[in-house]
Amino acid sequence: MRPFRGDREPTAAEHLDAARDMADTGRPALARLLAEAAARQDPDNATAILDRHPNPATHRKD
């Protein structure tokens, strides 16, 4: 993940990149928060975005 620098809001793609990095390093809660930020910026794809990063508080693996 590249560090974000600047005075602009990160894009949905940047949020998703960071979410993937968080998920890959075992931080599902942070991944979900970043996915939620991306979903707010891209409402047309919000369901698909959030499905890839389930909420760890409500999602259980059996």
mmCIF file as Biopython writes it, N, C-alpha, C and O atoms, coordinates in Angstrom:
data_model
#
loop_
_atom_site.group_PDB
_atom_site.id
_atom_site.type_symbol
_atom_site.label_atom_id
_atom_site.label_alt_id
_atom_site.label_comp_id
_atom_site.label_asym_id
_atom_site.label_entity_id
_atom_site.label_seq_id
_atom_site.pdbx_PDB_ins_code
_atom_site.Cartn_x
_atom_site.Cartn_y
_atom_site.Cartn_z
_atom_site.occupancy
_atom_site.B_iso_or_equiv
_atom_site.auth_seq_id
_atom_site.auth_asym_id
_atom_site.pdbx_PDB_model_num
ATOM 1   N N  . MET A ? 1  ? 0.836   -1.167  0.000  1.0 0.0 1  A 1 
ATOM 2   C CA . MET A ? 1  ? 0.000   0.000   0.000  1.0 0.0 1  A 1 
ATOM 3   C C  . MET A ? 1  ? 0.888   1.239   0.000  1.0 0.0 1  A 1 
ATOM 4   O O  . MET A ? 1  ? 1.815   1.357   0.801  1.0 0.0 1  A 1 
ATOM 5   N N  . ARG A ? 2  ? 0.593   2.140   -0.892 1.0 0.0 2  A 1 
ATOM 6   C CA . ARG A ? 2  ? 1.326   3.395   -0.906 1.0 0.0 2  A 1 
ATOM 7   C C  . ARG A ? 2  ? 0.745   4.328   0.157  1.0 0.0 2  A 1 
ATOM 8   O O  . ARG A ? 2  ? -0.475  4.404   0.306  1.0 0.0 2  A 1 
ATOM 9   N N  . PRO A ? 3  ? 1.588   5.030   0.889  1.0 0.0 3  A 1 
ATOM 10  C CA . PRO A ? 3  ? 1.049   5.989   1.857  1.0 0.0 3  A 1 
ATOM 11  C C  . PRO A ? 3  ? 0.341   7.114   1.135  1.0 0.0 3  A 1 
ATOM 12  O O  . PRO A ? 3  ? 0.781   7.566   0.078  1.0 0.0 3  A 1 
ATOM 13  N N  . PHE A ? 4  ? -0.760  7.562   1.714  1.0 0.0 4  A 1 
ATOM 14  C CA . PHE A ? 4  ? -1.516  8.666   1.108  1.0 0.0 4  A 1 
ATOM 15  C C  . PHE A ? 4  ? -0.976  9.982   1.632  1.0 0.0 4  A 1 
ATOM 16  O O  . PHE A ? 4  ? -0.824  10.186  2.836  1.0 0.0 4  A 1 
ATOM 17  N N  . ARG A ? 5  ? -0.697  10.845  0.713  1.0 0.0 5  A 1 
ATOM 18  C CA . ARG A ? 5  ? -0.246  12.185  1.083  1.0 0.0 5  A 1 
ATOM 19  C C  . ARG A ? 5  ? -0.972  13.179  0.192  1.0 0.0 5  A 1 
ATOM 20  O O  . ARG A ? 5  ? -1.222  12.914  -0.984 1.0 0.0 5  A 1 
ATOM 21  N N  . GLY A ? 6  ? -1.298  14.295  0.753  1.0 0.0 6  A 1 
ATOM 22  C CA . GLY A ? 6  ? -1.935  15.322  -0.041 1.0 0.0 6  A 1 
ATOM 23  C C  . GLY A ? 6  ? -3.126  15.928  0.675  1.0 0.0 6  A 1 
ATOM 24  O O  . GLY A ? 6  ? -3.497  15.521  1.776  1.0 0.0 6  A 1 
ATOM 25  N N  . ASP A ? 7  ? -3.702  16.896  0.025  1.0 0.0 7  A 1 
ATOM 26  C CA . ASP A ? 7  ? -4.818  17.600  0.644  1.0 0.0 7  A 1 
ATOM 27  C C  . ASP A ? 7  ? -6.151  17.225  0.008  1.0 0.0 7  A 1 
ATOM 28  O O  . ASP A ? 7  ? -7.144  17.931  0.187  1.0 0.0 7  A 1 
ATOM 29  N N  . ARG A ? 8  ? -6.181  16.131  -0.725 1.0 0.0 8  A 1 
ATOM 30  C CA . ARG A ? 8  ? -7.430  15.685  -1.332 1.0 0.0 8  A 1 
ATOM 31  C C  . ARG A ? 8  ? -7.924  14.427  -0.632 1.0 0.0 8  A 1 
ATOM 32  O O  . ARG A ? 8  ? -7.161  13.732  0.039  1.0 0.0 8  A 1 
ATOM 33  N N  . GLU A ? 9  ? -9.190  14.151  -0.799 1.0 0.0 9  A 1 
ATOM 34  C CA . GLU A ? 9  ? -9.787  12.940  -0.247 1.0 0.0 9  A 1 
ATOM 35  C C  . GLU A ? 9  ? -9.320  11.737  -1.066 1.0 0.0 9  A 1 
ATOM 36  O O  . GLU A ? 9  ? -9.277  11.812  -2.294 1.0 0.0 9  A 1 
ATOM 37  N N  . PRO A ? 10 ? -8.970  10.636  -0.414 1.0 0.0 10 A 1 
ATOM 38  C CA . PRO A ? 10 ? -8.596  9.434   -1.178 1.0 0.0 10 A 1 
ATOM 39  C C  . PRO A ? 10 ? -9.762  8.971   -2.049 1.0 0.0 10 A 1 
ATOM 40  O O  . PRO A ? 10 ? -10.925 9.147   -1.684 1.0 0.0 10 A 1 
ATOM 41  N N  . THR A ? 11 ? -9.451  8.392   -3.176 1.0 0.0 11 A 1 
ATOM 42  C CA . THR A ? 11 ? -10.480 7.898   -4.094 1.0 0.0 11 A 1 
ATOM 43  C C  . THR A ? 11 ? -11.008 6.547   -3.608 1.0 0.0 11 A 1 
ATOM 44  O O  . THR A ? 11 ? -10.433 5.930   -2.711 1.0 0.0 11 A 1 
ATOM 45  N N  . ALA A ? 12 ? -12.107 6.101   -4.210 1.0 0.0 12 A 1 
ATOM 46  C CA . ALA A ? 12 ? -12.652 4.790   -3.881 1.0 0.0 12 A 1 
ATOM 47  C C  . ALA A ? 12 ? -11.617 3.707   -4.166 1.0 0.0 12 A 1 
ATOM 48  O O  . ALA A ? 12 ? -11.469 2.768   -3.383 1.0 0.0 12 A 1 
ATOM 49  N N  . ALA A ? 13 ? -10.911 3.829   -5.268 1.0 0.0 13 A 1 
ATOM 50  C CA . ALA A ? 13 ? -9.881  2.840   -5.619 1.0 0.0 13 A 1 
ATOM 51  C C  . ALA A ? 13 ? -8.773  2.812   -4.568 1.0 0.0 13 A 1 
ATOM 52  O O  . ALA A ? 13 ? -8.277  1.738   -4.227 1.0 0.0 13 A 1 
ATOM 53  N N  . GLU A ? 14 ? -8.386  3.953   -4.062 1.0 0.0 14 A 1 
ATOM 54  C CA . GLU A ? 14 ? -7.348  3.999   -3.030 1.0 0.0 14 A 1 
ATOM 55  C C  . GLU A ? 14 ? -7.850  3.364   -1.734 1.0 0.0 14 A 1 
ATOM 56  O O  . GLU A ? 14 ? -7.108  2.655   -1.056 1.0 0.0 14 A 1 
ATOM 57  N N  . HIS A ? 15 ? -9.111  3.622   -1.396 1.0 0.0 15 A 1 
ATOM 58  C CA . HIS A ? 15 ? -9.689  2.985   -0.218 1.0 0.0 15 A 1 
ATOM 59  C C  . HIS A ? 15 ? -9.716  1.466   -0.396 1.0 0.0 15 A 1 
ATOM 60  O O  . HIS A ? 15 ? -9.405  0.727   0.539  1.0 0.0 15 A 1 
ATOM 61  N N  . LEU A ? 16 ? -10.085 1.001   -1.583 1.0 0.0 16 A 1 
ATOM 62  C CA . LEU A ? 16 ? -10.140 -0.439  -1.829 1.0 0.0 16 A 1 
ATOM 63  C C  . LEU A ? 16 ? -8.756  -1.083  -1.792 1.0 0.0 16 A 1 
ATOM 64  O O  . LEU A ? 16 ? -8.602  -2.190  -1.276 1.0 0.0 16 A 1 
ATOM 65  N N  . ASP A ? 17 ? -7.763  -0.408  -2.330 1.0 0.0 17 A 1 
ATOM 66  C CA . ASP A ? 17 ? -6.387  -0.918  -2.247 1.0 0.0 17 A 1 
ATOM 67  C C  . ASP A ? 17 ? -5.974  -1.092  -0.782 1.0 0.0 17 A 1 
ATOM 68  O O  . ASP A ? 17 ? -5.401  -2.112  -0.397 1.0 0.0 17 A 1 
ATOM 69  N N  . ALA A ? 18 ? -6.277  -0.089  0.008  1.0 0.0 18 A 1 
ATOM 70  C CA . ALA A ? 18 ? -5.931  -0.157  1.430  1.0 0.0 18 A 1 
ATOM 71  C C  . ALA A ? 18 ? -6.739  -1.252  2.128  1.0 0.0 18 A 1 
ATOM 72  O O  . ALA A ? 18 ? -6.214  -1.948  2.997  1.0 0.0 18 A 1 
ATOM 73  N N  . ALA A ? 19 ? -8.010  -1.409  1.755  1.0 0.0 19 A 1 
ATOM 74  C CA . ALA A ? 19 ? -8.847  -2.461  2.351  1.0 0.0 19 A 1 
ATOM 75  C C  . ALA A ? 19 ? -8.276  -3.844  2.045  1.0 0.0 19 A 1 
ATOM 76  O O  . ALA A ? 19 ? -8.242  -4.710  2.919  1.0 0.0 19 A 1 
ATOM 77  N N  . ARG A ? 20 ? -7.833  -4.050  0.817  1.0 0.0 20 A 1 
ATOM 78  C CA . ARG A ? 20 ? -7.224  -5.336  0.461  1.0 0.0 20 A 1 
ATOM 79  C C  . ARG A ? 20 ? -5.957  -5.574  1.289  1.0 0.0 20 A 1 
ATOM 80  O O  . ARG A ? 20 ? -5.727  -6.679  1.779  1.0 0.0 20 A 1 
ATOM 81  N N  . ASP A ? 21 ? -5.150  -4.540  1.438  1.0 0.0 21 A 1 
ATOM 82  C CA . ASP A ? 21 ? -3.938  -4.675  2.243  1.0 0.0 21 A 1 
ATOM 83  C C  . ASP A ? 21 ? -4.273  -5.031  3.691  1.0 0.0 21 A 1 
ATOM 84  O O  . ASP A ? 21 ? -3.607  -5.877  4.288  1.0 0.0 21 A 1 
ATOM 85  N N  . MET A ? 22 ? -5.293  -4.396  4.256  1.0 0.0 22 A 1 
ATOM 86  C CA . MET A ? 22 ? -5.680  -4.683  5.639  1.0 0.0 22 A 1 
ATOM 87  C C  . MET A ? 22 ? -6.200  -6.106  5.762  1.0 0.0 22 A 1 
ATOM 88  O O  . MET A ? 22 ? -5.869  -6.804  6.721  1.0 0.0 22 A 1 
ATOM 89  N N  . ALA A ? 23 ? -7.005  -6.543  4.812  1.0 0.0 23 A 1 
ATOM 90  C CA . ALA A ? 23 ? -7.529  -7.913  4.842  1.0 0.0 23 A 1 
ATOM 91  C C  . ALA A ? 23 ? -6.391  -8.922  4.719  1.0 0.0 23 A 1 
ATOM 92  O O  . ALA A ? 23 ? -6.376  -9.935  5.418  1.0 0.0 23 A 1 
ATOM 93  N N  . ASP A ? 24 ? -5.448  -8.646  3.838  1.0 0.0 24 A 1 
ATOM 94  C CA . ASP A ? 24 ? -4.320  -9.563  3.625  1.0 0.0 24 A 1 
ATOM 95  C C  . ASP A ? 24 ? -3.414  -9.680  4.846  1.0 0.0 24 A 1 
ATOM 96  O O  . ASP A ? 24 ? -2.713  -10.679 5.009  1.0 0.0 24 A 1 
ATOM 97  N N  . THR A ? 25 ? -3.429  -8.668  5.694  1.0 0.0 25 A 1 
ATOM 98  C CA . THR A ? 25 ? -2.573  -8.695  6.878  1.0 0.0 25 A 1 
ATOM 99  C C  . THR A ? 25 ? -3.353  -9.000  8.156  1.0 0.0 25 A 1 
ATOM 100 O O  . THR A ? 25 ? -2.876  -8.757  9.265  1.0 0.0 25 A 1 
ATOM 101 N N  . GLY A ? 26 ? -4.562  -9.536  7.979  1.0 0.0 26 A 1 
ATOM 102 C CA . GLY A ? 26 ? -5.328  -9.998  9.125  1.0 0.0 26 A 1 
ATOM 103 C C  . GLY A ? 26 ? -6.034  -8.927  9.919  1.0 0.0 26 A 1 
ATOM 104 O O  . GLY A ? 26 ? -6.260  -9.095  11.117 1.0 0.0 26 A 1 
ATOM 105 N N  . ARG A ? 27 ? -6.385  -7.834  9.280  1.0 0.0 27 A 1 
ATOM 106 C CA . ARG A ? 27 ? -7.093  -6.753  9.971  1.0 0.0 27 A 1 
ATOM 107 C C  . ARG A ? 27 ? -8.455  -6.517  9.315  1.0 0.0 27 A 1 
ATOM 108 O O  . ARG A ? 27 ? -8.654  -5.502  8.647  1.0 0.0 27 A 1 
ATOM 109 N N  . PRO A ? 28 ? -9.390  -7.449  9.503  1.0 0.0 28 A 1 
ATOM 110 C CA . PRO A ? 28 ? -10.673 -7.363  8.810  1.0 0.0 28 A 1 
ATOM 111 C C  . PRO A ? 28 ? -11.523 -6.163  9.215  1.0 0.0 28 A 1 
ATOM 112 O O  . PRO A ? 28 ? -12.283 -5.648  8.395  1.0 0.0 28 A 1 
ATOM 113 N N  . ALA A ? 29 ? -11.412 -5.713  10.451 1.0 0.0 29 A 1 
ATOM 114 C CA . ALA A ? 29 ? -12.209 -4.557  10.876 1.0 0.0 29 A 1 
ATOM 115 C C  . ALA A ? 29 ? -11.767 -3.295  10.130 1.0 0.0 29 A 1 
ATOM 116 O O  . ALA A ? 29 ? -12.601 -2.511  9.677  1.0 0.0 29 A 1 
ATOM 117 N N  . LEU A ? 30 ? -10.468 -3.106  10.008 1.0 0.0 30 A 1 
ATOM 118 C CA . LEU A ? 30 ? -9.978  -1.948  9.249  1.0 0.0 30 A 1 
ATOM 119 C C  . LEU A ? 30 ? -10.324 -2.081  7.769  1.0 0.0 30 A 1 
ATOM 120 O O  . LEU A ? 30 ? -10.651 -1.097  7.106  1.0 0.0 30 A 1 
ATOM 121 N N  . ALA A ? 31 ? -10.247 -3.310  7.263  1.0 0.0 31 A 1 
ATOM 122 C CA . ALA A ? 31 ? -10.617 -3.541  5.863  1.0 0.0 31 A 1 
ATOM 123 C C  . ALA A ? 31 ? -12.067 -3.144  5.628  1.0 0.0 31 A 1 
ATOM 124 O O  . ALA A ? 31 ? -12.388 -2.510  4.623  1.0 0.0 31 A 1 
ATOM 125 N N  . ARG A ? 32 ? -12.940 -3.517  6.553  1.0 0.0 32 A 1 
ATOM 126 C CA . ARG A ? 32 ? -14.356 -3.177  6.402  1.0 0.0 32 A 1 
ATOM 127 C C  . ARG A ? 32 ? -14.571 -1.668  6.438  1.0 0.0 32 A 1 
ATOM 128 O O  . ARG A ? 32 ? -15.341 -1.137  5.637  1.0 0.0 32 A 1 
ATOM 129 N N  . LEU A ? 33 ? -13.906 -0.975  7.349  1.0 0.0 33 A 1 
ATOM 130 C CA . LEU A ? 33 ? -14.059 0.483   7.425  1.0 0.0 33 A 1 
ATOM 131 C C  . LEU A ? 33 ? -13.621 1.155   6.121  1.0 0.0 33 A 1 
ATOM 132 O O  . LEU A ? 33 ? -14.284 2.072   5.636  1.0 0.0 33 A 1 
ATOM 133 N N  . LEU A ? 34 ? -12.525 0.703   5.571  1.0 0.0 34 A 1 
ATOM 134 C CA . LEU A ? 34 ? -12.052 1.260   4.302  1.0 0.0 34 A 1 
ATOM 135 C C  . LEU A ? 34 ? -12.999 0.911   3.163  1.0 0.0 34 A 1 
ATOM 136 O O  . LEU A ? 34 ? -13.221 1.729   2.270  1.0 0.0 34 A 1 
ATOM 137 N N  . ALA A ? 35 ? -13.561 -0.297  3.184  1.0 0.0 35 A 1 
ATOM 138 C CA . ALA A ? 35 ? -14.534 -0.696  2.163  1.0 0.0 35 A 1 
ATOM 139 C C  . ALA A ? 35 ? -15.794 0.154   2.273  1.0 0.0 35 A 1 
ATOM 140 O O  . ALA A ? 35 ? -16.378 0.529   1.257  1.0 0.0 35 A 1 
ATOM 141 N N  . GLU A ? 36 ? -16.216 0.458   3.490  1.0 0.0 36 A 1 
ATOM 142 C CA . GLU A ? 36 ? -17.390 1.312   3.672  1.0 0.0 36 A 1 
ATOM 143 C C  . GLU A ? 36 ? -17.134 2.708   3.114  1.0 0.0 36 A 1 
ATOM 144 O O  . GLU A ? 36 ? -18.028 3.311   2.520  1.0 0.0 36 A 1 
ATOM 145 N N  . ALA A ? 37 ? -15.931 3.221   3.300  1.0 0.0 37 A 1 
ATOM 146 C CA . ALA A ? 37 ? -15.584 4.527   2.733  1.0 0.0 37 A 1 
ATOM 147 C C  . ALA A ? 37 ? -15.629 4.474   1.207  1.0 0.0 37 A 1 
ATOM 148 O O  . ALA A ? 37 ? -16.131 5.396   0.565  1.0 0.0 37 A 1 
ATOM 149 N N  . ALA A ? 38 ? -15.107 3.403   0.635  1.0 0.0 38 A 1 
ATOM 150 C CA . ALA A ? 38 ? -15.150 3.245   -0.825 1.0 0.0 38 A 1 
ATOM 151 C C  . ALA A ? 38 ? -16.586 3.138   -1.313 1.0 0.0 38 A 1 
ATOM 152 O O  . ALA A ? 38 ? -16.939 3.714   -2.342 1.0 0.0 38 A 1 
ATOM 153 N N  . ALA A ? 39 ? -17.414 2.404   -0.580 1.0 0.0 39 A 1 
ATOM 154 C CA . ALA A ? 39 ? -18.813 2.224   -0.973 1.0 0.0 39 A 1 
ATOM 155 C C  . ALA A ? 39 ? -19.569 3.552   -0.952 1.0 0.0 39 A 1 
ATOM 156 O O  . ALA A ? 39 ? -20.424 3.793   -1.804 1.0 0.0 39 A 1 
ATOM 157 N N  . ARG A ? 40 ? -19.260 4.404   0.008  1.0 0.0 40 A 1 
ATOM 158 C CA . ARG A ? 40 ? -19.905 5.730   0.043  1.0 0.0 40 A 1 
ATOM 159 C C  . ARG A ? 40 ? -19.529 6.557   -1.181 1.0 0.0 40 A 1 
ATOM 160 O O  . ARG A ? 40 ? -20.335 7.344   -1.677 1.0 0.0 40 A 1 
ATOM 161 N N  . GLN A ? 41 ? -18.325 6.380   -1.659 1.0 0.0 41 A 1 
ATOM 162 C CA . GLN A ? 41 ? -17.870 7.143   -2.824 1.0 0.0 41 A 1 
ATOM 163 C C  . GLN A ? 41 ? -18.343 6.537   -4.135 1.0 0.0 41 A 1 
ATOM 164 O O  . GLN A ? 41 ? -18.369 7.224   -5.157 1.0 0.0 41 A 1 
ATOM 165 N N  . ASP A ? 42 ? -18.711 5.282   -4.125 1.0 0.0 42 A 1 
ATOM 166 C CA . ASP A ? 42 ? -19.134 4.584   -5.344 1.0 0.0 42 A 1 
ATOM 167 C C  . ASP A ? 42 ? -20.436 3.827   -5.069 1.0 0.0 42 A 1 
ATOM 168 O O  . ASP A ? 42 ? -20.442 2.597   -5.031 1.0 0.0 42 A 1 
ATOM 169 N N  . PRO A ? 43 ? -21.538 4.558   -4.877 1.0 0.0 43 A 1 
ATOM 170 C CA . PRO A ? 43 ? -22.786 3.909   -4.482 1.0 0.0 43 A 1 
ATOM 171 C C  . PRO A ? 43 ? -23.307 2.893   -5.501 1.0 0.0 43 A 1 
ATOM 172 O O  . PRO A ? 43 ? -24.026 1.968   -5.123 1.0 0.0 43 A 1 
ATOM 173 N N  . ASP A ? 44 ? -22.964 3.044   -6.776 1.0 0.0 44 A 1 
ATOM 174 C CA . ASP A ? 44 ? -23.421 2.081   -7.785 1.0 0.0 44 A 1 
ATOM 175 C C  . ASP A ? 44 ? -22.822 0.694   -7.558 1.0 0.0 44 A 1 
ATOM 176 O O  . ASP A ? 44 ? -23.422 -0.308  -7.946 1.0 0.0 44 A 1 
ATOM 177 N N  . ASN A ? 45 ? -21.667 0.631   -6.945 1.0 0.0 45 A 1 
ATOM 178 C CA . ASN A ? 45 ? -20.986 -0.646  -6.693 1.0 0.0 45 A 1 
ATOM 179 C C  . ASN A ? 45 ? -20.897 -0.985  -5.212 1.0 0.0 45 A 1 
ATOM 180 O O  . ASN A ? 45 ? -20.139 -1.874  -4.825 1.0 0.0 45 A 1 
ATOM 181 N N  . ALA A ? 46 ? -21.659 -0.288  -4.384 1.0 0.0 46 A 1 
ATOM 182 C CA . ALA A ? 46 ? -21.551 -0.445  -2.934 1.0 0.0 46 A 1 
ATOM 183 C C  . ALA A ? 46 ? -21.788 -1.879  -2.475 1.0 0.0 46 A 1 
ATOM 184 O O  . ALA A ? 46 ? -21.047 -2.384  -1.632 1.0 0.0 46 A 1 
ATOM 185 N N  . THR A ? 47 ? -22.799 -2.537  -3.009 1.0 0.0 47 A 1 
ATOM 186 C CA . THR A ? 47 ? -23.097 -3.903  -2.579 1.0 0.0 47 A 1 
ATOM 187 C C  . THR A ? 47 ? -21.934 -4.835  -2.890 1.0 0.0 47 A 1 
ATOM 188 O O  . THR A ? 47 ? -21.539 -5.636  -2.043 1.0 0.0 47 A 1 
ATOM 189 N N  . ALA A ? 48 ? -21.388 -4.742  -4.083 1.0 0.0 48 A 1 
ATOM 190 C CA . ALA A ? 48 ? -20.263 -5.601  -4.463 1.0 0.0 48 A 1 
ATOM 191 C C  . ALA A ? 48 ? -19.041 -5.311  -3.598 1.0 0.0 48 A 1 
ATOM 192 O O  . ALA A ? 48 ? -18.335 -6.232  -3.189 1.0 0.0 48 A 1 
ATOM 193 N N  . ILE A ? 49 ? -18.796 -4.056  -3.323 1.0 0.0 49 A 1 
ATOM 194 C CA . ILE A ? 49 ? -17.645 -3.677  -2.495 1.0 0.0 49 A 1 
ATOM 195 C C  . ILE A ? 49 ? -17.790 -4.268  -1.096 1.0 0.0 49 A 1 
ATOM 196 O O  . ILE A ? 49 ? -16.858 -4.880  -0.573 1.0 0.0 49 A 1 
ATOM 197 N N  . LEU A ? 50 ? -18.951 -4.084  -0.499 1.0 0.0 50 A 1 
ATOM 198 C CA . LEU A ? 50 ? -19.151 -4.541  0.878  1.0 0.0 50 A 1 
ATOM 199 C C  . LEU A ? 50 ? -19.217 -6.062  0.973  1.0 0.0 50 A 1 
ATOM 200 O O  . LEU A ? 50 ? -18.844 -6.630  2.000  1.0 0.0 50 A 1 
ATOM 201 N N  . ASP A ? 51 ? -19.682 -6.725  -0.072 1.0 0.0 51 A 1 
ATOM 202 C CA . ASP A ? 51 ? -19.709 -8.188  -0.069 1.0 0.0 51 A 1 
ATOM 203 C C  . ASP A ? 51 ? -18.304 -8.778  -0.020 1.0 0.0 51 A 1 
ATOM 204 O O  . ASP A ? 51 ? -18.103 -9.855  0.541  1.0 0.0 51 A 1 
ATOM 205 N N  . ARG A ? 52 ? -17.331 -8.079  -0.603 1.0 0.0 52 A 1 
ATOM 206 C CA . ARG A ? 52 ? -15.943 -8.569  -0.603 1.0 0.0 52 A 1 
ATOM 207 C C  . ARG A ? 52 ? -15.266 -8.373  0.744  1.0 0.0 52 A 1 
ATOM 208 O O  . ARG A ? 52 ? -14.244 -8.997  1.029  1.0 0.0 52 A 1 
ATOM 209 N N  . HIS A ? 53 ? -15.839 -7.501  1.575  1.0 0.0 53 A 1 
ATOM 210 C CA . HIS A ? 53 ? -15.249 -7.207  2.888  1.0 0.0 53 A 1 
ATOM 211 C C  . HIS A ? 53 ? -16.355 -7.264  3.938  1.0 0.0 53 A 1 
ATOM 212 O O  . HIS A ? 53 ? -16.846 -6.226  4.382  1.0 0.0 53 A 1 
ATOM 213 N N  . PRO A ? 54 ? -16.752 -8.488  4.340  1.0 0.0 54 A 1 
ATOM 214 C CA . PRO A ? 54 ? -17.849 -8.615  5.307  1.0 0.0 54 A 1 
ATOM 215 C C  . PRO A ? 54 ? -17.498 -8.016  6.661  1.0 0.0 54 A 1 
ATOM 216 O O  . PRO A ? 54 ? -16.331 -7.942  7.046  1.0 0.0 54 A 1 
ATOM 217 N N  . ASN A ? 55 ? -18.520 -7.598  7.360  1.0 0.0 55 A 1 
ATOM 218 C CA . ASN A ? 55 ? -18.340 -7.016  8.681  1.0 0.0 55 A 1 
ATOM 219 C C  . ASN A ? 55 ? -17.911 -8.116  9.649  1.0 0.0 55 A 1 
ATOM 220 O O  . ASN A ? 55 ? -18.670 -9.059  9.870  1.0 0.0 55 A 1 
ATOM 221 N N  . PRO A ? 56 ? -16.725 -8.020  10.226 1.0 0.0 56 A 1 
ATOM 222 C CA . PRO A ? 56 ? -16.247 -9.080  11.107 1.0 0.0 56 A 1 
ATOM 223 C C  . PRO A ? 56 ? -17.073 -9.210  12.390 1.0 0.0 56 A 1 
ATOM 224 O O  . PRO A ? 56 ? -17.039 -10.254 13.041 1.0 0.0 56 A 1 
ATOM 225 N N  . ALA A ? 57 ? -17.805 -8.169  12.755 1.0 0.0 57 A 1 
ATOM 226 C CA . ALA A ? 57 ? -18.629 -8.232  13.966 1.0 0.0 57 A 1 
ATOM 227 C C  . ALA A ? 57 ? -19.877 -9.085  13.749 1.0 0.0 57 A 1 
ATOM 228 O O  . ALA A ? 57 ? -20.425 -9.635  14.705 1.0 0.0 57 A 1 
ATOM 229 N N  . THR A ? 58 ? -20.330 -9.199  12.495 1.0 0.0 58 A 1 
ATOM 230 C CA . THR A ? 58 ? -21.562 -9.949  12.241 1.0 0.0 58 A 1 
ATOM 231 C C  . THR A ? 58 ? -21.337 -11.176 11.372 1.0 0.0 58 A 1 
ATOM 232 O O  . THR A ? 58 ? -22.228 -12.019 11.256 1.0 0.0 58 A 1 
ATOM 233 N N  . HIS A ? 59 ? -20.166 -11.293 10.760 1.0 0.0 59 A 1 
ATOM 234 C CA . HIS A ? 59 ? -19.877 -12.403 9.841  1.0 0.0 59 A 1 
ATOM 235 C C  . HIS A ? 59 ? -19.059 -13.452 10.575 1.0 0.0 59 A 1 
ATOM 236 O O  . HIS A ? 59 ? -18.008 -13.156 11.142 1.0 0.0 59 A 1 
ATOM 237 N N  . ARG A ? 60 ? -19.553 -14.674 10.556 1.0 0.0 60 A 1 
ATOM 238 C CA . ARG A ? 60 ? -18.828 -15.763 11.225 1.0 0.0 60 A 1 
ATOM 239 C C  . ARG A ? 60 ? -18.543 -16.852 10.215 1.0 0.0 60 A 1 
ATOM 240 O O  . ARG A ? 60 ? -19.401 -17.210 9.408  1.0 0.0 60 A 1 
ATOM 241 N N  . LYS A ? 61 ? -17.333 -17.375 10.265 1.0 0.0 61 A 1 
ATOM 242 C CA . LYS A ? 61 ? -16.974 -18.527 9.424  1.0 0.0 61 A 1 
ATOM 243 C C  . LYS A ? 61 ? -17.274 -19.794 10.204 1.0 0.0 61 A 1 
ATOM 244 O O  . LYS A ? 61 ? -16.879 -19.925 11.363 1.0 0.0 61 A 1 
ATOM 245 N N  . ASP A ? 62 ? -17.968 -20.722 9.573  1.0 0.0 62 A 1 
ATOM 246 C CA . ASP A ? 62 ? -18.277 -21.994 10.244 1.0 0.0 62 A 1 
ATOM 247 C C  . ASP A ? 62 ? -17.284 -23.056 9.870  1.0 0.0 62 A 1 
ATOM 248 O O  . ASP A ? 62 ? -17.386 -24.190 10.338 1.0 0.0 62 A 1 
#
